[in-house]
C-alpha cells in the first residue's frame, strides 16, 4: 500500500515532535533533579535545627518535580476527568489511596490529577515496585521517603516487616498525609491470567478489568497508621466531608483509573507524546477507616469487594463512556481537572534557572581552586 505525501508528513511531524519532547525531558531531568538534591544538601543545617520546616520545603520541591512530570502529559493533550466523591474535602486528613494498576502511565496520571488537591502531593508517600528505585526519579523518591517493595512470594514476609519499620520511622516524622499503593501487585496484563486462575480455584468472581488484590501492604498500613480509636464519620455523598480532629489514618480513597477503549498510557507515550490527545477518567470513593474491618479474613473480603466494584465501574465505563452515578444521584457528575499553563511554565523556568545557578556556582569554585 502506497504511502501518501500527507501520511508521510504526519509521520515525520510525529517523529520530530517526539524527538524534541524527549530532548526537553532529558534537559529537564538534568537540571531539575540535581537542583532538588543540591537545595536539600544546602538545607541540611535547617534539618537539624527545624526538621518540620525542612520537610515542608522538601515537600514543595517534590510537588514541583511531580508537576514537571505532569506537564509533559498535559502539554501533549493527556488530560483527566474526575468522577465520584470530591477528595479535596479530605485533602488535609490522613488517607490511604487504593489504585488499580494497568500501566506505567497510572503513576503519571496520579501525579497530574492530585496537583490541585491542596497539600496532598507534597505530603504523600508512594509504595512502588523496587525497580523504580533505579530510574532517574529513584533518588528523589528515596530522599522523599517513598517505599520500594520487592514483589514475589520469597520476599513477601520480609518486605512487610520492612514496610512497617519504614512507616514508623518516616511517615509521621515527615508529616505525611496520604499514602498511595497499588494492591494488585503488578500490571493488569501481567497478573490477569494468574488472578483468574486463583479466582476459579477459590470460587471467587471472574474479573477482566482488574485483578484480585493482595492483602499484605494494606493490612500493614492500617495496623501501623490507624489510631487506636477512630472517630471519623462518613459524610453524605453530596455534602462536604468535615475535617476530622482525630489523629491517625482517617479515610480510604478507592481510586479507579479508566482509559478510553481500555488502552492505557505508558510512560514512553507520556514522554514522547506520539498518541493523540486522550482523556483519562479517574473515579473516587471515600470510606471512613472506622468502617474498614481489621481482622484479616474480613479485611480480605472488604478489599475484594472494592475490586469487584472496580470491575463493575470499568465495565460500565467501557460500555457507556462514563461512570455510573453515585448512590442517591440520578446522573453521574464529572469534573474536568485543570492545570495552569502559566504555573507550569513558571516551575519549568525555575528549574532551568536553578540549573544555571548551580552551574555558575560550580564554575566559580572550580576556578578558585584551580
N, C-alpha and C positions, 0 to 999 in steps of 0.2 A: 504494500500500500504506500503510495507516494505521499511524502510529507509536503504540505503546502507552505508557502512563504510565511503566512500568518502563524501557523503552528510552530515553525522553526523560530520565529521571532519571540513567540510566547515562551518557548523552552529556553531560549537564550536569555530572555529577561529574568525568568525564574532562577536560572543558574547564577546570573550576575548578582541578583538580589541576595541569594543565599550566600554567595561568596563575601559580599560586603557586610552582611549581617554577622557572619562568622568572624570576620576580621574585627568588627566592632566589639563583639562579645569577648574575643581574646584580649583586645586592648582594655576593655572594661575590667576584666578579671585581673590583668596585670597591674592596674593601678588601684582598684578598689580593695581587693583582699589584702595586699601588703599594707595599704594605708590603715585598714582596720586593725591589723596586727601591731603596726608601729604606734598608732594612737594609744592602744591599750598598754604597750610597753612603757610609753611615756607617763601613763597614768598609774603605774604601779604604786607610787607613794600614796596616792589617794586611796587605793585599795586597802592599804594598811591603816590609814587614818580614818577613812569613812567608807566602809565596804558597800553600804547601801547606795551611796552616790555613785561609786564606781560602776556597780552593776546597772544602775539607771542609765548611765552614759553608754555602757556597752550595749544595753538593750536598744537604745536609739540608733546606734551604728548598725546593729544587727538588722533592725527593721529597714533601714535604708538599703542594706545589701539585698534583702529579700525583695524590696521594691524595684531594685535594678533588674533582678530576675523576672519579676512580674512585667516590667516594661518591655522586655523582649517579646513576650506573647501579646501584650496589649497593643503594641505598635504593629504587630502582624495581623491584627484583627481577631485575636482569640479572646473573646470576651466571656463574661459569666452572667447568667440569670439565676437568681436565688428564689427558692420556694420554701414553704413551711413556716416554722417558727422564726421569729426575729432574734438572732443570737446576740445582737447588740445589747439587748436587755440584760444579759448576764455576763457582759464582757469584763466587768470588774470583779466577778466571783471566780472561784476556782472551779474548773471543769475538765472532764476527760472527754476527748473528741474521738469517736469511733468512725473510721472511714473505710469504705470499700476500696479495693486496690485493683486497677486494671492495667496501668502503665506508669512509666516514669513521669509522665506529664501530670499525674494526680498531685504530686507534691508542688509542682509549679502552679497548678490551679489553686491550691490552698494558699500558697504564698500570695497570689493575686487577690482572691476574694476575702482574705482576712485583713488586708491592708486598711480597710475603712472600719474596722471593728475596735476602735479605741486603742487601748494599750496592749491588746492581745498579742500582736506579733512580737513586740519587744520582750514580753514576759512569758512566752510559751516555750515548752520543751518538746522536742520531737523524739520519737522512737523510730529508728530506721535500721535497715539492713546494714551489717558491718562493712559491706563492700563500699558503701557511701563514704566511709572514712578515708578512702584512698582517692577520692575525686578532688577536683580543685577547690570545692567548697568544704571539704572534710575538716581542714584546720579551723575554719570558722565555727563549725558545729562543735568541735572539740572544746574550743575556748568558751563557747556559749553554754556548754554543759548538756548538750543532747546525748542520748544514749544509743549506742550502736549494738544491736542484738544479733548474735550469730544464730542462724537457722539450723535446724537438724536435731533429731532425737538425741544424738550423742552429746549435744551441748545444752539441751533444754534446761535441765535442773540447775546447772552451774550459772547459766545466763539469768535465770530468775532470781537467784541469790545475789548476783551482781547488780541486777536492776533494783532490788530492794535497797542495797547499800548505796547505790547511786542516788536514788530518790531521797534517802535520809540525809545524805551529805550535801546535795546540791539544790534540791527543789525549793525548800523554804529559805535557805541561806541566800539564795539569789532572787528571792521574791518572785518565783514563777507562779503563773495563774492557770494557764491551760496546758494540758499535756495531750499530744496527738499521737495516735497509734493506728496501725492497720492490722486488725485482729486476724485477718485471713492468712497472714504469714507469707504472702507472696502474691505474684500477679495472677489474675483470673485465668489467663490462658495456660499457665503452668500448673495450677493447682486444681482446675475444674474436674478433670478426669478422676484424680485421686479422691477428691471430695465426694463426687457422685458415687464412687465405688463404696466409700465408707458409709454414705447415707443409705445405700441399698442394703448393705450388710446389717445396719443397725436400725432399719425401719424408720429412717428419717426422710423428710421431704427431698424431692429431687430438684436441685437448683441449677439454673442455666446461667444466670446473670451475675451471681455471686457464688462464693464457696462457704462451707461451714466454717465458722471462726474457731480459733484456738483460745482456750481459757486463760492460760498461764499469766501473760503480762497484764491482762485486765484484772485478774484476781489480786496480783501483787500490788498494783496501783491502788485499788480500792482499799486493801488492808493497810497500806502504808500511809495513804493520804487522807482517808476519811476520818473525821474527828469521832471520838467515842460516842457522842450524842449529836445527831444531826437534827436541826430544826428548820431546814429549808422547806418551803411549802410550794407546791406547784401552783402556777397561775393559769387562768383561763387562756385559751388559745388566742383570743383577740385582745387580751389585756397585757399590760406591761408587767413583766416578771420583776417583782420588787427585789432589791438587793438584800441578800441575807447577811445578818450580822454575825452568824456563827463562823467559827474557824474551820478549816479543812475543806476538802472537796465537796462542792455543793450540787453539781449538776453533771449529767452525762448527756453529751450532744451527739446524737446519732446522725451522721452526715453521709449522704448518698450522692455520689457523683455520676452523672449520666452524660454520655456523648451522643450526638445525633447519629442514628443508624448503628449505634454500638461500636463506633470506630474511635478508640481512644487516641489522644495525642501523646506522643512520646517526647522525650527531651530533645531529640535531634530535630523534630519538627518545630518545637518551641523555639529553638535557637535559629534554625535556618529559615523558617517561615515559608516553606515551599507549598504548604497546604493552604487551600482557600480559607478566607476568614470563617471562623467557626464559633458558634455559641455553645459553651459548656453549661450544663444545668446542674445546680447544687441544691439539694433538699436537706433541711434541718428538722430534727425533732428533739425537743428538750425534755429530759426526765430528771426529776429530783433524785438525788442519791439515796434518800431515805426509802424510795420505792424500789431500789435495786437490792435483791437478796444477797446475803453474804455467804451462805452455805454453798459449797462447790457445786452440788447437784442442781440446786435451784438457780444458781447463777449461770450455769451452763445452759439450762433451759431458757432463762431470760435472754441470754446472749444469742442463742439460736433463733429465738423469736424475732429479735431485731433484724437478723439477716434474712429471715423468711419474709419479713415486712419489706426489706430492701428489694427482695426478688419481686414482690408484688408491685412495688413502686416502679421498678425498672421495666417490668412487663407492661404496665400501664403507659409509661413514658414512650417506649418503643412502638406501641400501638397507636398512640394518640399525639405524640409530640409534646405532651405536657404531663406534669404530675397531678395526681388526683387531689381534690380539696381536702383540707383537714376536717376532722370531726366537728360538726356544727356549722360548717361553711357550705354554701350552695355552689360556690365557684372558687376554684383554686386561684390564689393571688400570687403573682410573681413580682420580683423586684430586680430591676436591671442594676447590676453593680457597676460603679463608675470609678475611674481614676483621673486625677488632674494631670493633664499633659504638662502643664507649667511646673507642677511639683516634681514630676518625673525628670523633666529636663534639668531642674534645679539640682536634684540629687546626683544625676549623672555628671553635671558640670562640677559639682563639689568634689566628686570622686577624681576627676581628671586634674582639677586644681590641686587637690591633695597630693596626687601622684607627682605633679610638677614641683610642689613644695618639698617633698621628701627627696626628690632627685637633686634639687638645688642644695639642700642641707648636706647630703652625702658628698656632693661635689666640693662643697666648701671645706668639709673636714678632710677630704682626700687631699686637697691642695695644701691645707695647713700641715698635714702630716708628712706629705712627700714633696 
